[in-house]
Amino acid sequence: MIPAMPATAHRSPRTSGPALRFGRLAVMGAVAVLVLIAGVWASWGTAQHVMLTKGRERGTVTVTRCGEDTCSGPYAPVSAGSTARARVEIDRSVGVREGRTYAVVVKPDSDQVVRSGPAGVLYAWVPLGGALLLASVVVAGGMRRPRAGWLLAGSGVALLTAAFLTA
């Protein structure tokens, strides 16, 4: 017959459980925040020109030619102090087509323009929409916070869908 072990011998202290959970939450939270900061950083390069238009040249561009990455055409000024240009470049996207005219803002000290208005604002924040989708997976899976993950994913999908529909 095998001697019975005392009841206290079966239980071992589980001090590593809470520490591992906290570590996982901290690391995954840091990854999620880093992804969201990267999305804002990538979006702000264009969004600043579209959202902060005071003192910037505003006008329209009629797209006459599209290459692989950019489209170009003549620029007609709308704002005071803006000068007409024979050729400016705009990034090629799903929403830019030859023969159409778009409201734009000129990037300072260049012949580069970005779309303005609601479509321009939404298009500028598309990288943030992708970051929201990526962060939702980290939050829902890595942090085990499915409601917060769904909220981030829904926000990302809404932003990307709105940008696609207004383009």
C-alpha positions, -999 to 999 in steps of 0.1 A, spaced: 0 0 0 12 35 -9 13 60 20 -10 90 16 7 124 11 -3 153 32 -29 176 17 -5 205 17 20 187 -4 -4 186 -34 -7 223 -36 21 244 -49 20 282 -48 10 297 -81 28 330 -79 40 328 -115 4 328 -129 -5 364 -122 30 376 -132 28 359 -165 -7 373 -172 5 408 -163 36 403 -185 15 392 -215 -9 422 -210 20 446 -208 38 433 -239 7 429 -260 -6 463 -248 28 479 -258 26 462 -292 -10 474 -298 0 510 -288 30 508 -311 9 497 -340 -16 525 -335 12 551 -331 27 539 -364 -7 542 -381 -11 578 -369 25 586 -379 20 572 -414 -13 591 -418 -2 624 -404 22 630 -433 -7 636 -456 -34 645 -431 -17 676 -419 -19 692 -453 -55 682 -457 -68 691 -423 -47 722 -415 -53 742 -447 -50 777 -433 -23 795 -452 -19 767 -477 -25 769 -515 -58 754 -524 -72 747 -559 -81 721 -584 -62 697 -605 -76 681 -637 -58 648 -642 -45 644 -677 -20 616 -673 -14 587 -650 18 568 -645 24 538 -623 26 557 -589 14 592 -597 -10 611 -618 -5 647 -631 -23 676 -646 -26 714 -646 -34 732 -613 -59 760 -611 -58 781 -579 -88 788 -558 -73 804 -527 -58 839 -526 -20 839 -531 -20 806 -549 -4 805 -583 -14 784 -613 9 756 -623 12 738 -656 18 704 -640 14 691 -605 15 655 -592 -10 636 -571 -6 601 -557 -23 575 -578 -51 557 -559 -84 540 -566 -102 573 -564 -80 592 -589 -89 588 -626 -78 605 -658 -101 633 -670 -116 641 -636 -111 672 -616 -103 671 -579 -101 697 -551 -65 697 -538 -41 713 -514 -5 720 -525 23 706 -502 46 734 -492 76 741 -515 67 714 -540 45 706 -570 29 677 -550 -8 680 -542 -31 660 -520 -69 657 -522 -88 679 -499 -124 678 -486 -140 648 -470 -125 623 -495 -90 637 -489 -94 636 -451 -106 600 -452 -80 589 -477 -52 605 -455 -63 584 -425 -63 550 -444 -30 539 -428 -46 544 -394 -76 522 -405 -52 494 -413 -34 499 -380 -68 497 -362 -75 463 -379 -40 450 -370 -42 462 -334 -77 446 -330 -61 412 -335 -34 419 -309 -59 432 -284 -85 404 -289 -60 376 -291 -29 386 -273 -46 406 -245 -78 384 -245 -100 415 -247 -125 405 -275 -149 434 -270 -121 460 -273 -108 440 -303 -141 442 -320 -144 479 -313 -110 485 -329 -118 463 -358 -152 480 -363 -135 514 -363 -109 503 -388 -135 488 -411 -157 519 -409 -128 542 -417 -116 521 -447 -151 517 -460 -159 554 -458 -126 562 -476 -135 537 -503 -170 550 -507 -160 587 -509 -131 581 -532 
